[in-house]
Amino acid sequence: MKDPAPAGLAVHAEGTVLCLRLQPRARQTAVVGMVGERLKIAVQAPPVDGKANAELCRFLAEKAGVPRSAVCILQGETGRDKRVLVRGCDPATLRRHLGV
């Protein structure tokens, strides 16, 4: 039986949940690839005062083509491993937009 969502992505009633690993203070903000079952995303911002989280949400919203308010961190606000909800975007579409 085929899995309904690719690794790192899960179906949610409001959209898609991303399980990801954040790498702050990177040279550029980009999708790096997979780390186990998590999508790795590098952001330029430092992990200070929520700047890395804000950059992550901005990047995901831009890539998914949704408003910034449609992206929220469900779990992992202060850690590198996070669960992020992208409202209004199904897993297949989000995967295509992220290029994974």
FIGUTI-452003 format. One record per residue: x, y, z of N, C-alpha, C in turn; residue in one letter. Coordinates in pm, whole numbers, plus 50000, padded with zeros to 5 digits. Layout:
# residues N
XYZXYZXYZa...
***
This chain:
# residues 100
500844988150000500005000050000500885012550000m500535022149918501325034449906501065043850022k502145049650076502045059450183501405072150128d500395077950197499715089750145500565102450144p501635102750222502495114550226503955110150223a504805117450151506225114050146506895116050281p508095110450298508845111850422509035126550458a508855129650585508995143350631507735151650620g506725146550551505465153650533504305145050583l503345151150647502185143850696500915151550663a499875144150630498575150250601497975155550730v497405167450724496745173850837495395178750787h494425179750876493075184350836493115198050769a494075206650807494155220150751495205221650642e495995211350616497035212450515498075201450529g499325205450551500445195950561501315199450681t501765189150752502725191050860504085186350809v505075194950824506455191650788507225188050913l507925176750910508855173251017510215177150961c510865186551026512105191550969513195194051072l514405195451020515575198851099516045212351046r516165222151135516565235651097518045237651119l518715243751023520115247151034520245262351025q520375269251140520505283851136521915288151095p522065301051068523345307251031523995300850909r523175297350811523695291450687524075302550589a524785298950487525175308650384523955314050311r522975305150284521745309350217520585301050269q519385306550257518185299450298517765290250185t517695277150214517375267450110517015253950172a516355245650092516115231850130517415224350103v517925217450206519195210450193518985195950149v517955189450200517705175450168517035168450284g517245155450294516645147650401517705143450502m517315143450630518135138150738517255127850808v517455115250775516565104750825515175106950768g514195108450856512805110750813512445125550814e513405134250837513155148650846513735156050726r513015166350684513485175150579514425185250643l515605187250585516555196850641516475209850563k516275220850638516205234150578517225243150647i518045249650568519045258950619518485273150605a518695281450708518285295450703519475304350738v519505316150679520595325450703520535331650843q519355332950898519165339951025519775332151142a520215339451244520735332851365519585328251455p519865318451542518825313451631518655322251755p518435335051733518325344751842517015352351828v516295353751938515045361451940514035357051834d514015344251801513035339151705513325342651560g514505347951530514815351951393514885340151297k515465329051342515555317251255514165311551228a513315311251329511935306351310511165315351215n511325328351229510635337851141511095336150996a512405334250977512945332150842512445318950784e512365308650866511845295850822510405297150775l509565303650853508155305250818507995313750692c508795324350679508755332650559509135324550436r510195316750447510685308550336509645298150294f509065291050392508075280850361506825286950297l506395298350347505225305050289505485309050144a506665314450121507035318649985507085306649890e507725295949933507845283949850506495277449823k505625277149925504325270549912503295279349842a503585292349831502645301449768501435304349854g501675304549986500605307650081501005319950161v500035326650226500405338150310501235333750430p502035342750480502885339950597502055335050714r500845340050729499965336150839499485321650828s499685315150712499265301250693500315291450740a501465296450787502555287850833502745289950982v502715279051060502955280551204503735268551257c504545271151358505345260751422504485254051529i504245241151512503435233551607504265228651725l505505224951698506355218951800507815221951767q508615224651872510045226751852510435241351838g509685250251896509945264651886511395268251921e511975261452020513325265052065514395254952023t514015244451951514985234351910515195234251761g516085225551716516345224351572515325215251503r514825205251576513815196351520512445202651542d511685204051434510415211251439509325203751364k508095206751401506905202751326506215215651287r506055217851157505505230351106504275227351021v503185234551049501955233050972501915243550861l501665238850739501445247850625499985245850584v499155255650617497725254750589497445256950439r496465249550389496025251750251496915245950144g497775236450180498695230550082498805215550111c498475207250013498545192750035499995187950023d500315176150079501705171350079502365170349942p501635165349843502235163849710502605177449649a501715187049664501985200549612503135206949685t503165205749818504235211649896505575205149862l505565192149845506795185249807507325190549675r506435192349578506825197549448507385211749459r506725220249538507195234049556508565234649624h508805225349715510085225249788511185218249710l510795210749607511795204049525512385191649588g511605184749671512115172449735511335160349687v
***
